Amino acid sequence: MPSVTVVPHDVRAEARTGESVVDALRRAGWRSPYRCRRGGCGACKARLVEGRVRYAHPVADSVLDAAERAAGLCLPCRAEPVTDVVVDLGPAPLRAVLVSTALADEEGR
Ligand code: FES
């Protein structure tokens, strides 16, 4: 499983196959900034410092354009780690959240 490291918070999670950065963090009990979680708003936009991600679902250029991709930005709500990745959230908050038993069961924990 690829690892997801979030800086500057120094938080780490493991991403399952087909799991987005946001979902891997949520499963580990962390809430990074997002709104739609469908690649439609850009609220989660962050810098991919290291590693590679893939997008199993198309991401519109209006949300993440070619120049932003070339500059190293990604959409963590849709980005699925292919390798170990480091994502920079900058000053955006990363909050610890409780992971409910139902969610953990649903996700196979
Ligand atoms: S949360 Fe809307 S694009 Fe990621």
py3Dmol code that shows the C-alpha trace and the ligand (Angstrom):
import py3Dmol

protein = """\
ATOM      1  CA  MET A   1       0.000   0.000   0.000  1.00  0.00           C
ATOM      2  CA  PRO A   2       1.361   3.420  -0.893  1.00  0.00           C
ATOM      3  CA  SER A   3       1.856   5.781   1.994  1.00  0.00           C
ATOM      4  CA  VAL A   4       0.425   9.284   2.159  1.00  0.00           C
ATOM      5  CA  THR A   5       2.445  11.815   4.122  1.00  0.00           C
ATOM      6  CA  VAL A   6       0.950  15.229   4.726  1.00  0.00           C
ATOM      7  CA  VAL A   7       3.209  18.198   5.338  1.00  0.00           C
ATOM      8  CA  PRO A   8       3.631  20.429   7.179  1.00  0.00           C
ATOM      9  CA  HIS A   9       1.493  18.393   9.589  1.00  0.00           C
ATOM     10  CA  ASP A  10       3.751  15.331   9.432  1.00  0.00           C
ATOM     11  CA  VAL A  11       0.776  12.963   9.350  1.00  0.00           C
ATOM     12  CA  ARG A  12       0.979   9.600   7.619  1.00  0.00           C
ATOM     13  CA  ALA A  13      -1.629   7.153   6.339  1.00  0.00           C
ATOM     14  CA  GLU A  14      -1.699   4.122   4.074  1.00  0.00           C
ATOM     15  CA  ALA A  15      -3.776   4.235   0.879  1.00  0.00           C
ATOM     16  CA  ARG A  16      -5.557   1.150  -0.310  1.00  0.00           C
ATOM     17  CA  THR A  17      -5.797   0.361  -3.985  1.00  0.00           C
ATOM     18  CA  GLY A  18      -8.237   2.775  -5.617  1.00  0.00           C
ATOM     19  CA  GLU A  19      -8.456   4.967  -2.537  1.00  0.00           C
ATOM     20  CA  SER A  20      -8.022   8.726  -2.812  1.00  0.00           C
ATOM     21  CA  VAL A  21      -5.667  10.739  -0.634  1.00  0.00           C
ATOM     22  CA  VAL A  22      -8.658  12.297   1.166  1.00  0.00           C
ATOM     23  CA  ASP A  23     -10.262   8.908   1.809  1.00  0.00           C
ATOM     24  CA  ALA A  24      -7.009   7.350   3.030  1.00  0.00           C
ATOM     25  CA  LEU A  25      -6.633  10.204   5.501  1.00  0.00           C
ATOM     26  CA  ARG A  26     -10.282   9.939   6.584  1.00  0.00           C
ATOM     27  CA  ARG A  27      -9.889   6.215   7.214  1.00  0.00           C
ATOM     28  CA  ALA A  28      -6.866   7.032   9.374  1.00  0.00           C
ATOM     29  CA  GLY A  29      -8.927   9.582  11.313  1.00  0.00           C
ATOM     30  CA  TRP A  30      -7.874  12.837   9.636  1.00  0.00           C
ATOM     31  CA  ARG A  31     -10.035  15.449   7.938  1.00  0.00           C
ATOM     32  CA  SER A  32      -8.192  17.466   5.301  1.00  0.00           C
ATOM     33  CA  PRO A  33      -9.917  20.398   3.570  1.00  0.00           C
ATOM     34  CA  TYR A  34     -12.537  19.351   1.001  1.00  0.00           C
ATOM     35  CA  ARG A  35     -16.103  20.064  -0.008  1.00  0.00           C
ATOM     36  CA  CYS A  36     -17.519  18.031  -2.902  1.00  0.00           C
ATOM     37  CA  ARG A  37     -15.120  15.043  -2.784  1.00  0.00           C
ATOM     38  CA  ARG A  38     -15.955  14.500  -6.454  1.00  0.00           C
ATOM     39  CA  GLY A  39     -13.359  16.621  -8.215  1.00  0.00           C
ATOM     40  CA  GLY A  40     -15.818  19.386  -8.913  1.00  0.00           C
ATOM     41  CA  CYS A  41     -14.956  22.351  -6.691  1.00  0.00           C
ATOM     42  CA  GLY A  42     -11.185  22.587  -6.217  1.00  0.00           C
ATOM     43  CA  ALA A  43     -11.490  23.110  -2.446  1.00  0.00           C
ATOM     44  CA  CYS A  44      -9.052  20.291  -1.730  1.00  0.00           C
ATOM     45  CA  LYS A  45      -6.341  21.487  -4.124  1.00  0.00           C
ATOM     46  CA  ALA A  46      -2.870  20.785  -2.727  1.00  0.00           C
ATOM     47  CA  ARG A  47       0.713  20.439  -3.857  1.00  0.00           C
ATOM     48  CA  LEU A  48       2.032  16.986  -4.700  1.00  0.00           C
ATOM     49  CA  VAL A  49       5.573  17.261  -3.381  1.00  0.00           C
ATOM     50  CA  GLU A  50       6.691  13.688  -4.080  1.00  0.00           C
ATOM     51  CA  GLY A  51       5.308  10.607  -5.758  1.00  0.00           C
ATOM     52  CA  ARG A  52       2.732   9.939  -8.430  1.00  0.00           C
ATOM     53  CA  VAL A  53      -1.047   9.833  -8.392  1.00  0.00           C
ATOM     54  CA  ARG A  54      -3.646   8.769 -10.917  1.00  0.00           C
ATOM     55  CA  TYR A  55      -7.174   9.942 -11.537  1.00  0.00           C
ATOM     56  CA  ALA A  56      -9.578   7.049 -12.078  1.00  0.00           C
ATOM     57  CA  HIS A  57     -12.320   9.579 -12.809  1.00  0.00           C
ATOM     58  CA  PRO A  58     -11.848  12.531 -15.139  1.00  0.00           C
ATOM     59  CA  VAL A  59     -11.009  15.877 -13.567  1.00  0.00           C
ATOM     60  CA  ALA A  60     -12.248  18.933 -15.459  1.00  0.00           C
ATOM     61  CA  ASP A  61      -9.696  21.478 -16.645  1.00  0.00           C
ATOM     62  CA  SER A  62     -11.855  24.140 -15.025  1.00  0.00           C
ATOM     63  CA  VAL A  63     -11.011  22.581 -11.639  1.00  0.00           C
ATOM     64  CA  LEU A  64      -7.376  21.554 -12.230  1.00  0.00           C
ATOM     65  CA  ASP A  65      -5.885  22.857 -15.447  1.00  0.00           C
ATOM     66  CA  ALA A  66      -2.750  21.755 -17.263  1.00  0.00           C
ATOM     67  CA  ALA A  67      -0.655  24.604 -15.865  1.00  0.00           C
ATOM     68  CA  GLU A  68      -1.630  23.676 -12.304  1.00  0.00           C
ATOM     69  CA  ARG A  69      -0.862  20.010 -12.931  1.00  0.00           C
ATOM     70  CA  ALA A  70       2.513  20.999 -14.412  1.00  0.00           C
ATOM     71  CA  ALA A  71       3.144  23.147 -11.324  1.00  0.00           C
ATOM     72  CA  GLY A  72       2.608  20.083  -9.134  1.00  0.00           C
ATOM     73  CA  LEU A  73      -0.913  20.693  -7.859  1.00  0.00           C
ATOM     74  CA  CYS A  74      -3.324  17.824  -7.379  1.00  0.00           C
ATOM     75  CA  LEU A  75      -6.882  17.153  -6.216  1.00  0.00           C
ATOM     76  CA  PRO A  76      -6.556  14.918  -3.143  1.00  0.00           C
ATOM     77  CA  CYS A  77     -10.259  14.006  -3.218  1.00  0.00           C
ATOM     78  CA  ARG A  78      -9.736  12.272  -6.565  1.00  0.00           C
ATOM     79  CA  ALA A  79      -5.987  11.587  -6.618  1.00  0.00           C
ATOM     80  CA  GLU A  80      -5.163   7.944  -5.983  1.00  0.00           C
ATOM     81  CA  PRO A  81      -1.539   7.335  -4.960  1.00  0.00           C
ATOM     82  CA  VAL A  82       0.383   5.094  -7.346  1.00  0.00           C
ATOM     83  CA  THR A  83       3.567   5.426  -5.302  1.00  0.00           C
ATOM     84  CA  ASP A  84       4.289   6.737  -1.830  1.00  0.00           C
ATOM     85  CA  VAL A  85       3.280  10.381  -1.935  1.00  0.00           C
ATOM     86  CA  VAL A  86       3.945  13.550   0.020  1.00  0.00           C
ATOM     87  CA  VAL A  87       1.184  16.161  -0.154  1.00  0.00           C
ATOM     88  CA  ASP A  88       1.635  19.730   1.056  1.00  0.00           C
ATOM     89  CA  LEU A  89      -1.533  21.285   2.460  1.00  0.00           C
ATOM     90  CA  GLY A  90       0.264  24.522   3.293  1.00  0.00           C
ATOM     91  CA  PRO A  91      -1.504  26.504   6.008  1.00  0.00           C
ATOM     92  CA  ALA A  92      -4.759  24.563   5.535  1.00  0.00           C
ATOM     93  CA  PRO A  93      -5.880  22.785   8.695  1.00  0.00           C
ATOM     94  CA  LEU A  94      -5.779  19.038   9.152  1.00  0.00           C
ATOM     95  CA  ARG A  95      -8.172  17.958  11.893  1.00  0.00           C
ATOM     96  CA  ALA A  96      -8.294  14.699  13.769  1.00  0.00           C
ATOM     97  CA  VAL A  97     -11.735  13.152  13.561  1.00  0.00           C
ATOM     98  CA  LEU A  98     -13.310  10.199  15.232  1.00  0.00           C
ATOM     99  CA  VAL A  99     -13.721   7.203  12.965  1.00  0.00           C
ATOM    100  CA  SER A 100     -17.024   5.551  13.779  1.00  0.00           C
ATOM    101  CA  THR A 101     -17.219   1.807  14.223  1.00  0.00           C
ATOM    102  CA  ALA A 102     -19.782   1.640  11.406  1.00  0.00           C
ATOM    103  CA  LEU A 103     -17.436   3.456   9.015  1.00  0.00           C
ATOM    104  CA  ALA A 104     -14.509   1.292  10.054  1.00  0.00           C
ATOM    105  CA  ASP A 105     -16.586  -1.877   9.504  1.00  0.00           C
ATOM    106  CA  GLU A 106     -17.839  -0.600   6.165  1.00  0.00           C
ATOM    107  CA  GLU A 107     -14.282   0.042   5.057  1.00  0.00           C
ATOM    108  CA  GLY A 108     -13.000  -3.300   6.289  1.00  0.00           C
ATOM    109  CA  ARG A 109     -11.090  -2.186   9.384  1.00  0.00           C
TER     110      ARG A 109
END
"""
ligand_1 = """\
4
FES
S -13.254 18.497 -2.686
Fe -14.106 19.354 -4.455
S -12.527 19.034 -5.909
Fe -11.791 18.010 -4.166
"""
view = py3Dmol.view(width=600, height=400)
view.addModel(protein, "pdb")
view.setStyle({"model": 0}, {"cartoon": {"style": "trace"}})
view.addModel(ligand_1, "xyz")
view.setStyle({"model": 1}, {"stick": {}})
view.zoomTo()
view.show()
